[in-house]
């Protein structure tokens, strides 16, 4: 007999974790490379964009947001929206 916890348990294989880890290492290397180049005002924007991609990888895979209930995805969306508003207000003012 399968209990409720076992039925809702999502198992992620090690290959996915290794793929995400390699992606995070590649994006970190890209961030370090971009910091050494001169992109003017776009350097900070590119660094924040790469950091946002990294945060998405971490949240989706390591925090299991990808396989969680829809209400958690709504909460994450509200947090992301609030963060974007804070960034916009920071750069405008």
Long-range contacts (C-beta under 8 A, 24 or more apart in sequence): 10-64, 10-67, 12-61, 12-64, 12-67, 16-61, 17-61, 17-62, 20-57, 20-58, 20-61, 20-62, 23-57, 24-54, 24-57, 24-58, 27-53, 27-54, 27-57, 28-54, 48-87
